[in-house]
């Protein structure tokens, strides 16, 4: 953990992935965690034009761009405070020539006409809960990150307009939202691949990663699950992912 920046909008300066990525982020509320780590690791290695949709402070897009010197990324975030932190993190990681941040609403991407059909990869960790469903967080930044103004179908419909034909999307979501995820993905993507994430081997999955290809007619593949902990210790694969030393392929031919 790094130094605190006290006061309204208190932040911490943190080093992730064995210190290779700097991230200034809120001291409380919505902070980078395992979801972001797994999503970044699931990015296809060949992607060169990347959109991090709902980027928050930028961990996913920054980590992917950092590991791919040929890649360019746009971090898209609607919250001005989070976008300001993302811009700081872009500069702090020396990625300003290849990564940019734009403030935009994920449910109104039709206004971002220059981004339409512009990406070969969309990475997204969308809000998990719709207003009025589930328990609301008392923290405003966490609540904003986990409540949709629209729905998952609208989020993915807008995401699809940003992808070039043949482009891919990778998303992380709640495992218990599987029905909604498959329904929304299947309307506009094919070649779907699912990987369930379990806290421990004997526990139910709590997250799922899903990928799909725009315009594909291929069917669904279920990939081997990922288990995060054995007792209180990270499993080998989990530790390697959090250290930035491994990838998490999301295409059938990649395992």
C-alpha positions as CSV (number, residue, x, y, z in Angstrom):
1,X,0.0,0.0,0.0
2,X,1.2,3.5,-0.7
3,X,0.7,6.9,0.8
4,X,-2.7,8.3,1.7
5,X,-4.2,11.4,0.2
6,X,-6.6,12.5,3.0
7,X,-9.7,14.6,2.8
8,X,-12.8,14.3,0.6
9,X,-12.0,11.9,-2.1
10,X,-9.3,10.2,0.0
11,X,-7.1,7.9,-2.1
12,X,-4.2,5.5,-1.7
13,X,-1.2,4.9,-4.0
14,X,-0.8,1.2,-4.5
15,X,1.5,-1.2,-6.4
16,X,-0.1,-4.2,-8.0
17,X,1.2,-7.2,-9.9
18,X,4.4,-7.5,-7.9
19,X,4.9,-3.7,-8.0
20,X,4.8,-3.4,-11.8
21,X,1.6,-1.4,-12.0
22,X,0.9,1.9,-10.1
23,X,-2.7,2.6,-9.2
24,X,-4.1,5.6,-7.4
25,X,-7.6,4.6,-6.2
26,X,-10.2,5.5,-3.6
27,X,-9.2,4.6,-0.1
28,X,-12.8,3.2,0.5
29,X,-15.5,2.0,-1.7
30,X,-14.9,0.6,-5.1
31,X,-11.2,-0.6,-5.2
32,X,-9.4,-2.9,-7.6
33,X,-9.7,-6.5,-6.7
34,X,-9.8,-10.1,-8.0
35,X,-12.4,-9.3,-10.7
36,X,-10.2,-6.8,-12.4
37,X,-7.1,-9.1,-12.1
38,X,-9.0,-12.0,-13.8
39,X,-10.5,-9.8,-16.5
40,X,-7.1,-8.4,-17.4
41,X,-5.6,-11.9,-17.5
42,X,-8.4,-13.1,-19.8
43,X,-7.6,-10.6,-22.6
44,X,-6.6,-12.3,-25.8
45,X,-2.8,-11.9,-26.4
46,X,-3.3,-10.7,-30.0
47,X,-5.6,-7.8,-29.2
48,X,-4.2,-4.4,-30.4
49,X,-7.1,-2.0,-30.1
50,X,-8.7,-2.3,-26.7
51,X,-11.7,-0.7,-25.0
52,X,-12.0,-1.0,-21.2
53,X,-15.7,-0.3,-20.8
54,X,-16.6,0.9,-17.3
55,X,-12.9,1.3,-16.5
56,X,-13.1,2.9,-13.0
57,X,-9.4,3.9,-12.2
58,X,-8.1,1.9,-15.1
59,X,-6.5,-1.2,-13.7
60,X,-7.7,-3.6,-16.5
61,X,-6.9,-1.5,-19.5
62,X,-3.6,-0.4,-18.0
63,X,-2.4,-3.9,-17.1
64,X,-3.3,-5.2,-20.6
65,X,-1.6,-2.3,-22.4
66,X,1.5,-2.5,-20.2
67,X,2.0,-6.1,-21.3
68,X,1.5,-5.4,-25.0
69,X,3.8,-2.7,-26.3
70,X,2.0,-2.7,-29.7
71,X,-1.5,-2.2,-28.1
72,X,-3.5,0.9,-27.7
73,X,-6.4,1.3,-25.2
74,X,-9.2,3.6,-24.4
75,X,-10.5,3.6,-20.8
76,X,-14.2,4.6,-20.8
77,X,-15.6,5.7,-17.5
78,X,-18.7,7.8,-16.8
79,X,-17.8,9.0,-13.2
80,X,-15.6,12.2,-13.4
81,X,-13.7,11.4,-10.2
82,X,-12.8,7.9,-11.3
83,X,-11.9,9.2,-14.8
84,X,-9.6,11.7,-13.2
85,X,-7.8,9.0,-11.3
86,X,-7.6,6.9,-14.4
87,X,-5.9,9.8,-16.3
88,X,-3.4,10.1,-13.4
89,X,-2.7,6.4,-13.5
90,X,-2.1,6.5,-17.3
91,X,0.5,9.2,-16.8
92,X,2.0,7.6,-13.7
93,X,2.6,4.3,-15.6
94,X,4.2,6.0,-18.6
95,X,1.4,5.0,-21.0
96,X,0.1,8.3,-22.2
97,X,1.2,7.7,-25.8
98,X,-0.9,4.6,-26.1
99,X,-3.7,4.8,-23.5
100,X,-6.4,7.5,-23.2
101,X,-9.4,8.0,-20.9
102,X,-12.8,9.3,-22.0
103,X,-15.8,10.2,-19.9
104,X,-18.9,8.6,-21.4
105,X,-22.0,6.8,-20.5
106,X,-21.9,3.1,-21.4
107,X,-25.6,3.2,-22.2
108,X,-25.2,6.1,-24.7
109,X,-22.2,5.0,-26.8
110,X,-24.0,6.1,-29.9
111,X,-22.8,9.6,-29.1
112,X,-19.2,8.3,-29.3
113,X,-19.3,8.0,-33.1
114,X,-15.5,8.0,-33.6
115,X,-15.3,4.8,-31.4
116,X,-17.9,2.8,-33.4
117,X,-16.4,-0.4,-34.9
118,X,-13.0,0.8,-33.7
119,X,-11.8,-2.0,-31.4
120,X,-10.8,-5.7,-31.7
121,X,-11.4,-6.2,-28.0
122,X,-13.8,-4.9,-25.4
123,X,-13.1,-5.8,-21.7
124,X,-15.8,-5.1,-19.3
125,X,-16.7,-5.6,-15.6
126,X,-20.2,-4.2,-15.7
127,X,-22.3,-3.2,-12.7
128,X,-23.7,-6.3,-11.0
129,X,-26.9,-5.1,-9.5
130,X,-29.9,-3.2,-10.9
131,X,-31.5,-0.5,-8.7
132,X,-34.1,-1.9,-6.3
133,X,-32.6,-5.4,-6.4
134,X,-30.3,-6.7,-3.7
135,X,-28.8,-4.7,-0.8
136,X,-27.6,-1.2,-1.7
137,X,-24.1,-0.3,-0.6
138,X,-23.8,2.7,1.9
139,X,-20.7,3.9,0.0
140,X,-21.7,6.1,-3.0
141,X,-18.7,5.2,-5.2
142,X,-19.3,1.5,-4.7
143,X,-23.0,1.9,-5.2
144,X,-22.4,3.8,-8.5
145,X,-20.1,1.0,-9.7
146,X,-22.6,-1.8,-8.9
147,X,-25.9,-0.3,-10.0
148,X,-27.1,-0.1,-13.6
149,X,-29.0,2.9,-15.0
150,X,-30.1,0.4,-17.7
151,X,-29.7,-3.3,-17.8
152,X,-27.1,-5.9,-18.9
153,X,-28.6,-6.3,-22.3
154,X,-28.3,-2.5,-22.9
155,X,-24.7,-2.5,-21.7
156,X,-23.8,-5.3,-24.1
157,X,-25.8,-3.8,-27.0
158,X,-23.7,-0.7,-26.7
159,X,-20.5,-2.6,-26.2
160,X,-21.1,-4.5,-29.5
161,X,-21.3,-1.3,-31.4
162,X,-17.7,-0.5,-30.4
163,X,-16.3,-3.8,-31.8
164,X,-15.2,-4.2,-35.3
165,X,-16.6,-7.3,-37.2
166,X,-14.9,-10.3,-35.8
167,X,-13.9,-8.5,-32.6
168,X,-14.1,-10.1,-29.2
169,X,-15.6,-9.2,-25.9
170,X,-14.5,-10.6,-22.5
171,X,-16.7,-9.9,-19.4
172,X,-16.7,-10.9,-15.8
173,X,-20.0,-11.2,-13.9
174,X,-21.7,-12.9,-11.0
175,X,-22.1,-16.7,-11.5
176,X,-25.7,-16.5,-10.4
177,X,-26.5,-14.2,-13.3
178,X,-25.7,-16.9,-15.8
179,X,-29.1,-16.9,-17.4
180,X,-29.1,-13.1,-18.0
181,X,-25.5,-13.2,-19.2
182,X,-26.1,-16.0,-21.7
183,X,-29.3,-14.4,-23.0
184,X,-27.7,-11.0,-23.5
185,X,-24.5,-12.3,-25.0
186,X,-26.2,-14.7,-27.4
187,X,-28.2,-11.9,-29.0
188,X,-25.1,-10.4,-30.5
189,X,-22.1,-12.7,-30.0
190,X,-21.2,-16.2,-31.0
191,X,-18.4,-18.7,-30.1
192,X,-19.2,-18.1,-26.5
193,X,-16.8,-19.5,-23.9
194,X,-17.5,-19.7,-20.2
195,X,-15.1,-20.2,-17.3
196,X,-16.5,-20.4,-13.7
197,X,-14.6,-19.0,-10.8
198,X,-14.9,-20.8,-7.4
199,X,-13.6,-19.3,-4.1
200,X,-12.7,-22.9,-3.1
201,X,-13.0,-26.3,-4.8
202,X,-15.9,-27.4,-2.7
203,X,-17.8,-24.1,-2.9
204,X,-20.2,-22.9,-5.6
205,X,-18.9,-20.6,-8.3
206,X,-19.3,-16.9,-7.4
207,X,-18.0,-15.4,-10.6
208,X,-18.0,-16.3,-14.3
209,X,-15.9,-15.1,-17.2
210,X,-17.5,-15.1,-20.6
211,X,-16.1,-14.3,-24.0
212,X,-17.7,-14.0,-27.4
213,X,-17.0,-13.0,-31.0
214,X,-19.0,-10.5,-33.0
215,X,-20.5,-12.1,-36.0
216,X,-19.6,-15.7,-35.1
217,X,-22.0,-18.6,-35.4
218,X,-20.0,-21.0,-33.3
219,X,-21.5,-22.7,-30.3
220,X,-20.9,-22.6,-26.6
221,X,-17.8,-24.0,-24.8
222,X,-17.4,-24.5,-21.1
223,X,-13.7,-24.1,-20.1
224,X,-12.1,-25.6,-17.0
225,X,-12.9,-23.8,-13.8
226,X,-10.6,-21.6,-11.8
227,X,-10.3,-22.1,-8.0
228,X,-8.9,-19.2,-6.1
229,X,-8.1,-20.6,-2.6
230,X,-7.1,-23.8,-0.9
231,X,-8.0,-23.2,2.7
232,X,-6.8,-19.7,3.4
233,X,-4.0,-19.7,0.8
234,X,-4.2,-18.8,-2.8
235,X,-3.9,-21.7,-5.2
236,X,-0.9,-21.7,-7.5
237,X,-2.9,-20.5,-10.5
238,X,-4.6,-17.8,-8.5
239,X,-1.3,-16.5,-7.0
240,X,0.3,-16.4,-10.5
241,X,-2.6,-14.4,-11.9
242,X,-2.5,-11.9,-9.0
243,X,1.3,-11.5,-9.5
244,X,0.7,-10.8,-13.3
245,X,2.7,-13.9,-14.2
246,X,0.0,-15.9,-16.0
247,X,-2.9,-15.5,-18.5
248,X,-6.4,-16.9,-18.3
249,X,-7.3,-17.9,-21.9
250,X,-10.9,-17.6,-22.9
251,X,-11.0,-19.3,-26.3
252,X,-11.6,-23.0,-26.7
253,X,-8.6,-23.5,-28.9
254,X,-6.5,-21.9,-26.1
255,X,-7.8,-24.2,-23.4
